[in-house]
Amino acid sequence: MSKNLLILLFSVSCIAILIGCQEKRGCTDQYSDNYDPEATQDDDTCEPTRMKFVGEYEANGTIETGIDTLVAYDQIAVNIVDSTAVGQTGLIIGISNFDAQLYALSAVVVGTYNFEVITQSLGAYTYWGSGNINGRVMEINMTRTEEIEGPNGTYTETIGLNLYAIKEIEE
């Protein structure tokens, strides 16, 4: 009986040691939503945080053209693509039907559900802002300024763009 008990204890101890020595598999990319800080071996399941923002969106919103002046703005298309060229958190946002052309704005993911449109000049305009996502719903709040030469000198025109967008379902 004691010999069988010793064999059983030895076997259980060996199994415990082998299991304890195995590397834990999981996502080892700290920029991913499903990052596992205890994982020692990557299992190719990482889902980068920035990827939840990527996609085509149908948007509507408002433009603030002055104090207490809101103008409805409909049928805006927003396209967000991944841009690892600017780092692990990079995004490029294209917004059409807002200005005369489609501009590509650089943005970075600054949290699990938030991104920031970096202050940047495109043509005569300067843009900055922020956004967030909740499921398929995205909200973007941006400011656009433009230096305009007038008969009385140069002045800055500032407008605010507030977009509410729904991500299109991929087929």
C-alpha positions as CSV (number, residue, x, y, z in Angstrom):
1,M,0.0,0.0,0.0
2,S,2.7,2.4,1.0
3,K,4.7,1.6,-2.2
4,N,1.6,2.4,-4.3
5,L,1.1,5.6,-2.4
6,L,4.7,6.6,-3.0
7,I,4.4,5.9,-6.7
8,L,1.2,8.0,-6.9
9,L,2.8,10.9,-5.0
10,F,5.9,10.7,-7.2
11,S,3.7,10.7,-10.4
12,V,1.6,13.6,-9.2
13,S,4.7,15.6,-8.2
14,C,6.3,15.0,-11.7
15,I,3.1,16.1,-13.4
16,A,2.9,19.2,-11.3
17,I,6.5,20.1,-12.1
18,L,6.0,19.6,-15.8
19,I,2.8,21.7,-15.8
20,G,4.5,24.4,-13.8
21,C,7.5,24.5,-16.2
22,Q,5.3,25.0,-19.3
23,E,5.3,28.5,-20.8
24,K,2.0,30.3,-20.6
25,R,0.6,31.0,-24.0
26,G,-1.4,34.2,-24.8
27,C,-1.1,37.6,-26.3
28,T,2.3,39.2,-25.4
29,D,1.7,42.5,-27.3
30,Q,1.2,45.3,-24.7
31,Y,-0.7,47.4,-27.3
32,S,-3.4,44.8,-27.7
33,D,-6.9,44.7,-26.1
34,N,-6.3,41.1,-25.0
35,Y,-2.8,41.6,-23.7
36,D,-1.9,38.9,-21.1
37,P,0.9,40.1,-18.8
38,E,1.4,36.6,-17.5
39,A,1.9,35.1,-21.0
40,T,5.5,34.1,-21.9
41,Q,4.8,32.7,-25.3
42,D,2.7,34.5,-28.0
43,D,-0.1,32.5,-29.5
44,D,-1.0,34.8,-32.4
45,T,-4.3,35.9,-30.8
46,C,-3.4,39.6,-30.2
47,E,-6.1,42.1,-31.1
48,P,-4.5,45.6,-31.4
49,T,-6.5,48.3,-29.7
50,R,-6.3,50.5,-32.7
51,M,-8.1,47.9,-34.9
52,K,-11.5,48.5,-33.2
53,F,-11.5,52.0,-34.8
54,V,-10.6,50.8,-38.3
55,G,-13.5,50.8,-40.8
56,E,-16.0,52.7,-42.8
57,Y,-18.5,54.9,-41.0
58,E,-21.7,56.7,-42.0
59,A,-21.9,60.0,-40.1
60,N,-24.0,63.0,-39.4
61,G,-23.2,65.9,-37.2
62,T,-23.2,69.6,-36.5
63,I,-20.9,72.4,-37.4
64,E,-20.4,75.2,-34.9
65,T,-19.8,78.4,-37.0
66,G,-19.9,80.8,-34.1
67,I,-21.4,81.4,-30.7
68,D,-24.7,79.7,-30.4
69,T,-24.7,78.8,-34.2
70,L,-25.1,75.1,-35.0
71,V,-25.6,73.9,-38.6
72,A,-26.7,70.3,-39.3
73,Y,-24.3,68.4,-41.4
74,D,-25.5,65.2,-43.0
75,Q,-24.1,62.4,-45.1
76,I,-20.5,62.5,-44.1
77,A,-18.3,59.5,-44.8
78,V,-15.6,58.6,-42.4
79,N,-12.9,56.1,-43.3
80,I,-10.3,55.0,-40.7
81,V,-7.4,52.9,-41.6
82,D,-4.5,51.5,-39.6
83,S,-1.2,53.3,-39.8
84,T,1.5,51.4,-38.0
85,A,4.0,53.8,-39.8
86,V,3.4,56.3,-37.0
87,G,3.7,53.7,-34.2
88,Q,1.7,51.0,-32.6
89,T,-1.2,53.3,-32.0
90,G,-1.4,55.1,-35.3
91,L,-4.6,55.8,-37.3
92,I,-5.4,57.7,-40.5
93,I,-8.8,59.3,-40.6
94,G,-10.4,60.3,-43.9
95,I,-13.5,62.5,-43.8
96,S,-15.4,63.3,-47.0
97,N,-18.2,65.8,-47.6
98,F,-16.8,68.1,-44.9
99,D,-14.3,70.2,-46.9
100,A,-13.9,70.4,-50.6
101,Q,-11.5,67.5,-50.7
102,L,-10.9,64.3,-48.7
103,Y,-8.2,65.0,-46.2
104,A,-6.3,62.3,-44.4
105,L,-5.9,63.3,-40.8
106,S,-3.3,61.6,-38.5
107,A,-4.6,60.3,-35.2
108,V,-3.3,58.2,-32.4
109,V,-5.1,55.8,-30.0
110,V,-4.7,57.3,-26.5
111,G,-6.8,54.8,-24.5
112,T,-8.9,51.7,-24.9
113,Y,-11.8,53.6,-26.4
114,N,-10.3,57.0,-27.3
115,F,-8.2,58.6,-30.0
116,E,-6.7,62.0,-30.6
117,V,-6.5,63.9,-33.9
118,I,-3.1,65.4,-33.7
119,T,-2.8,69.2,-34.4
120,Q,-1.9,69.4,-38.1
121,S,-2.1,71.7,-41.0
122,L,-3.6,70.6,-44.3
123,G,-3.7,73.2,-47.0
124,A,-5.1,76.4,-45.6
125,Y,-6.7,74.6,-42.6
126,T,-5.4,73.5,-39.2
127,Y,-7.2,70.6,-37.5
128,W,-7.2,69.0,-34.0
129,G,-9.6,67.1,-31.9
130,S,-10.5,63.8,-30.2
131,G,-12.9,60.9,-30.5
132,N,-14.2,57.8,-28.9
133,I,-15.8,54.5,-29.8
134,N,-18.4,52.4,-28.1
135,G,-19.2,49.3,-30.0
136,R,-20.1,50.4,-33.6
137,V,-20.8,54.0,-32.5
138,M,-18.1,56.6,-32.8
139,E,-18.1,60.3,-31.9
140,I,-15.5,62.8,-33.2
141,N,-15.1,66.4,-32.0
142,M,-12.7,68.5,-34.1
143,T,-11.8,72.1,-34.5
144,R,-10.8,73.6,-37.8
145,T,-9.2,77.0,-38.2
146,E,-8.4,79.0,-41.3
147,E,-6.4,82.2,-41.7
148,I,-8.4,84.5,-44.0
149,E,-7.2,87.7,-45.7
150,G,-10.0,90.2,-45.6
151,P,-10.2,93.9,-46.5
152,N,-9.4,94.9,-42.9
153,G,-6.5,92.4,-42.5
154,T,-6.1,88.8,-41.6
155,Y,-8.5,87.0,-39.3
156,T,-8.9,83.5,-38.1
157,E,-12.1,81.6,-38.8
158,T,-12.8,78.8,-36.4
159,I,-15.4,76.1,-36.8
160,G,-16.2,73.0,-34.7
161,L,-17.2,69.7,-36.2
162,N,-19.1,67.2,-34.1
163,L,-19.7,63.9,-35.8
164,Y,-21.8,60.9,-34.7
165,A,-21.0,57.8,-36.8
166,I,-22.1,54.2,-37.1
167,K,-19.5,51.7,-38.3
168,E,-20.7,49.8,-41.4
169,I,-20.9,46.0,-40.9
170,E,-18.3,44.2,-42.8
171,E,-19.6,41.5,-45.2
